[in-house]
Amino acid sequence: MRGNLSNDIVSVKIEEGSKKPIALNEKSFFGKIEADTLNLSVIEACYLLEKGRLDVFENDKKCSVDYLIEILRNQGLYGNYIVYRDLKDRGYIIKTGFKYGSDFRLYDRGRSPGKGHSDYLVKVVFENYDINVLDFASYIRVAHGVNKNLLLAIVDDDFDITYYNVEWTRP
């Protein structure tokens, strides 16, 4: 399958008779279908490229995984990619968490968009990042307000991940 990189979106044209892009969206919940195109984020495209399920081109030049990773590094999103890849490899469905002020929404195994609500909001933080307690409280408050738990993904300097399930409790 071929995707074309432009403006931080990888677009996969849905040709007549081509079921792969539709299956990526409907069965695996990658990207968003708009008209006759499956649009993927660079994170999603990098994951699919790394797994050998997608070829990415920019101006008719084939892109490598390293090239997409460099784009993610330049945008400060490499830690997000590491967390995305880890959770995806564990079998979770991951969608953007932008409207909730988080990095991702995470669907537990057996649940999916349209068939249930996400269970977690995922916030990616580097271990050397100083987090403001008021910001942290707002992450938890938003998650609680939309009936989700906050999954804090701490990425260390070696890009190892430690997850913390943070729940709202009332004393």
Salt bridges, closest charged atoms under 4 A:
ASP36 OD2 - LYS13 NZ 2.32
GLU50 OE2 - ARG85 NH1 3.14
ASP55 OD1 - LYS62 NZ 3.55
ASP60 OD1 - ARG2 NH2 2.82
ASP86 OD2 - ARG90 NE 2.95
ASP89 OD1 - LYS51 NZ 3.24
ASP119 OD1 - ARG111 NH1 2.53
